[in-house]
């Protein structure tokens, strides 16, 4: 079940934290979908997969070329000296020219099977490109969400520091007026020092997040990042999600295409068991051949059969090899299925539990905020100690930080679930149809 969580309006009080989150400049901001698409199109690994796809397409054209006739032109010129018994020696300039057309009629279905193999290779390369794009998408999404989280954490750390500075200023004024004491001042200074330390740590985490973002995208973000929102409607159960993954995940589709390729290659390996039949048309235009001066022209139209009867068992050995390759491709696909189910199960569980956890986190923030408001009023009336107020302020800050972290983890889990289902690119509305796929191999 896809649940959406919203930050309660009544919490827009603590130094304007939520207001800062929502008032971020989005005039020229980067959104997740555009960023992911940019990362995919400029990623060397994805571009490499596209080149592999193009190369396989050229192999397919080469295989289809076996349907067409082969035309050979031969020519030669040289000296020919003939010395026969009881015949005068001849010394002539010999010239040869021939044009031959060979059209294969039958070769044990080798051409058909080879074309099928290359088509499966082409589709496997296309699915591999999609799988590469999917992996880049989840890497970019994770880096994007992490950077958004660190940006929010930075804002919260700055606001926390400002809050502790205001508290310290109030305590110092109370002390100067004779209402407070030096212990309270020291407590406020200690908490301010801690908030400064937390701010420095947050800055370090922010720099790390920017570095990861730059590695995946290839450049640093130039503008503000828009916090992503999940619009995809997930299946009701994990079993339904697994069924989607087993059907649509590009890695599994590529593995299924590999099986189809191996099967076509196994079928092609049986072609030597059949005779080869060719239609040959040949015209020869020779002169001064075999010591006879003058032209020697010949026109042939022949139907030729070639049938190998024995070649040392190489053909049967080749069949055994290709049969093993079919099984190997099948086991690779089976292992990929297990990995896909495992990854999806992890992501699904994280998504489900984090959605439930967010409910209690929001409750905690609300109640902590109400407590904080009451403590602030009681502190101003002298009914609460400074330590009570500082502890509650820190608890509220900690609750807000927990929400930022958990929301980030939830977003990541949701997108990882989409990635494990093979639906991430679709959910982001990204068109990567640069490596077309012609056939569905889900039944392999």
N, C-alpha and C positions, 0 to 999 in steps of 0.2 A: 504494500500500500504506500503510495507516494504522499508523504506528509510535508506540509510547508510550515515553517515556524517563523513567527514574526516577533520582532522586538517590541515588548509592551510600551505603549505611549507614556504610561505613567512613570517610566524610568528615565525620561528625558529631564533629568534634574542634576545629576552629579557632574557639575562643571560643564554641562553641554556635551558630554561624550558622544551620545547617540546623534546629537545634532551635527557634530563634526563628521561622523561617519556618513550621514545622509547629505551633508552640504558640500561634499568633495566636488571639485570642479570636474564636470563631465562634458564640457563643451567640446574638447578634443580628446576625450578619453579613449583608451583601448578597451575593446570588449573581447571576451574569451574566444568567440567563434572566429573573428577576424585574425586574432593572434595565432590561433592554432592553424588556420589555413595558411598563413604566412610562414609559420614554422615548417609545415609539411612541404610546401612548394620550394623552399630554399634549403631543405635538408639534403646533404650529400647522399645519405643512405637511400632516401626515397628516389632521388634522381638516378642513382645507380640502378635501382630496380626497374625504372622506366627504360633505361638503356638495355637492360637484360631482356625486357619484354620486346623491344624493337629488334634485338638480335634474333630472338626466337621467331619473330614474325618473318624475318628474312629466311630463316631455316625452313619455315613452312612453305614459302614461295619456291625455295629450291626443291622441296619434296614434290610439290605440284608440277614442277617442270618435267617429271618423269612421264606425265601424260602426253607430252609432246614428242615429235620425232627428233632424232639426232641426225644432223646433216654434217658430213665430213668432206672437205676438199683436200685432195692430195696432189702434189706436183713434184716433179724431179727432173733433173737433166745431168748428163755426165757421159763419159766415154765408156764404151763396151767393146772389148776385144774378144772374139770367139775364134778358137783354134780347134777344129774338129778333124777327126781322122778321115783321110781321103777327101777333104774339102779345104779349099783355100781359106786362109785366115782372113777374118773380116775385122775392120776397125771403123766403127760407126759412132756417131753422137746419138745417144739414146735419150729420148724424152718421154716422160710419163705424166699423165693427168687423169684424175678420176674424181667423180662426184658420187657420193653414196648417201642414201637416205635410209635410216633404220627406224622403224616404228615397232615398239614392243606390243605384242598382242596379249601375251600372258606371261607372268613371272611369279606365279604362286601367291598372288595377292600381296606382293611385297609393297607395291606403290600405295595401295589402299591403306594398308596397315601403317605404313610410314607416315602418310598424311594424317591419319588418326592420331598417331603418336605425337606429331608436331603440333597438332591442334590442342591436344591435352597439355603439352609443354607450354604452349602459348597461354592457355587459360591458367595453368599453375603459376606462370610468371605474373599474370595479371592479378591473381589472388594474393601472391606474395607482395606485390606492390601495395595492395590494399591493406595487408597485414602490417607492412612497414609503416604505412600512413597511420594506422590505428595505434601503433606503439609510439610513434612520434606525438600523436594527439594526446595520449594519456601522459606522456612525459611533460609536454607543454602545459597541459591542464594542471598537473600536480605542481609544476613550478609557478604557474600563474596563481593558483589558490594559495600557495605558500607565501608568495610575495604580498598578496592582498592581506593575508593574516598578519604578516609582519608590519605592514603599513598600519593596520588597525591597532596592533600592539604598540607601535610607536606613538600613535595618537593618545592611547590610553596611558602610556608611561609619561608622556609630557603633561597630560592632565593631572595625573597623580602627583607629579612633582609640584605643579602649580597649586594643587589643593594643600599639600603639606607646607608649602611656603606661606599660604594664607593662614593656615592654622598656627604656624610658628609666629607670624606677625601678630596674630590676635593674642597669643600667649604672652609675647613680649610686652604688648601694650597692657595686658592685665597685670603683669608683674610690675611694670613701671607705675601702675596705678595703685599697687599695694594689694591687689586681689589675688594674684597668682604667686608662685615661688619659682626659684631657680631649678628645682627638680623637674617641674613641668616644662621649663624651657629646654632642659637637656633632653627630656623625652622627645619633645617635638623636633629638636635638632637631629636626634638619632634616627627618627623615622624619615626625616628629610634626606639624611645621608643614604639611608637604605633605598629610597625612591630614586636618588641620583645613580646609585649602583645598578638598580634595575633598568634605568634608562640606558646606561652604557651597554649593558648586556643585550638589551633589545636592539640597539643600534648595530651591534655586532651580528646578531641574527638577521637583521635586515640586509646587511652587506652580503652575508652568505646567501640569502634568498635571491638577491639581485644577481649574484655570480651564477647561480644555477639557472636563473631565467635567461641570462645572456648566453650560457652554453647551449641551451635548447633552441632558442630563437635565433641566435647569432648576433644579437645586439641588445643593448639595454633598453628598457621601456622609455619611450620619449615623453609620455604623458601619463596622466592618472589612469589607474586600472579600475574598470567597473566591476563590482562584485557580481559574480555569476549567479544566475537563478536557474533552478532545475525545472524544466517544463515537461520532461519526458514522463510518460505514464508507464510505470514498471508493471510487469506481470504480477498477478496476485500471489503466486507461490514460487518458491525456489525451483520446484520441478518444472514449472512452465518456463521459467527463465532458462533453465538448462536445455530444454527442448529448443528454444530459440537459438541458443548458443551453438548447439550441435548442428543446427541447420544453416545458420547465417554467418558464423565466425569465419573470417577469411583464411585464417591459418588452417582450419579444418577443411575448408573448401580447396585450398591449395594442396593439402595432403591427399584429398580424394582425387584431385586431378593427377597427382603423381601416380596414384594407383592405376588410373586409366591409361596413363602413358606407359607404365610397366606392362600392362596387359596387352596393349597394342604392340609393344616391342616383342613380347613373347609370341604373339601371333605372327609377327613378321619373321621371327626366327625359324618358322616352319616353311618358309618359301623355298629353301633349297631342296625340299622333298618333292617338289613339283618340277616338271620340265619348263624350260624357257622357250617361248615361241616368238620369233621376230619376223617382220616383213622387211625385206631388204631390196631396195632399188639402187642399181649401180650402173653408171656409165663410165667406161674407160676410153681414153683417147691417147694411145701410145704411138710412138714412132721409132723405127729402127730397133725392134725388139728381137733379142736372141739371134742376132746376126742377119736378120732379114730386113732389107732396106724397104722403107715405105711405112705406111700407116697400119696400125693394128687396133681397130676400134671394136668395143664390145658393149652390149647392153644386156643387163641381167635384171630379172624380177623374180626373187626367190622367197619362199616361205621356209625359214630355217628353224629347226628344233635342236636345242641343246639340253641334254639331260645327264647330270652327273650321277654316276652309279656308286661311287665310293670315294671318300676323301679323308679316310683315317678316323672317322667318328667325330669330326669337328662339328658337324651340324647337330648331332644329338647332344653334344656337350654344350653347345650354344643354347639349345632349348632348356637344358637343365639350369644354366646360369640365369636365363631370363625368368624361369619359373621361380627361382629363389629371389630374384629382384622384386617380383610381384608380392611375395610374402613379406619381404623386407619393407616395401612401401606400405603394406597393410599394417604391419606392427608399428611403424613410425606414426601412422595415422591414429592407431589405437592409443599410443602413448600421448599423442597430442590431445586426444579426447579426454584422457584422465587429467592432464594438466589444466585443460580448460575448465573442467568441472570443479577441480580443486580451487583454482583461482576465483571462479565465480562464487563458490560456496563461502570462501573467506570474505569476499567483498560484500556479498549479500548479508551475511551475519553482521558485519560491521555496520552496514547501512541500517539494518533493522534495530540494532541495539542503540546506535547513536541517535536515531530518531526518537526512541523512547527516552533516552538519557536527556535529550534537549528539553523535554517537558519538565523534568524535575530541576534542571538548571535554571529555567525561566522562573519556576516557583521560588527557587532559592534566591535569585536576584530580586524578585519582588519583595519577599519577606525581609531580606537583608536591607533593601532600600527603605522599607517602612521602619525598620528598627533604627537605621541610621538617622532618619529624619527625627524620630522621637528622641534619640540620644543627643542630637544637636540642640534641640529645644531644651532638654533637661540640663545639658552642659551649660547653656547660657544662663540657666536659673541656678546653677551651682549644685544640682542634684545628681550629676554624673561627673566622674573623674575624667581627667584628660586621657588616661590610659584606656578607659572604656570607649571614649570617642575615637581614639587612634586605632584601636583594635577593630572597631566596627567599620571605620573608613577602609582599613586594609582588607577586611573580609569582603567588603563590597567591591573593591578594586579586583581582588582575587576572583570573585564571582564573575565579574565582567570579563576578565582575562580567560577564565575557564570557558565562558561562552564563546569567546572568539576562537579559542583552540578547538573546542568541540564542534563548532559550526564548520570550521575548516576541515576537520577530520570527516565530518558527515558529507560535505561536498565532495571531498576526495573519494570517499567510499561509494558515493552515488555514481561518480564518473568512472570509477574502477569497475563497478558493476556493469555499466554500459560497455566498457571496453571488453570485459570478459564475455559479454553477450554478443560482441561484434557489432554493436549498435552505436558506438560513440560518434563516428563520423556522421551518421544519419541524424543523431540527436542534435549535433551542432550545426546542422544544415550546411554542410560543406560538400562541394562537388569536386571529387577527385577522379572523375571518369577519364583519366588519361591513359589507362591501360585496360582496354575493353576486354570483357569476358563473354564468350558466346554460349557457353553451356554450363548447366548446373550439374555438379557431380555429387550431390548430397546422397544419392542412392548407392554410391560405390561401397 
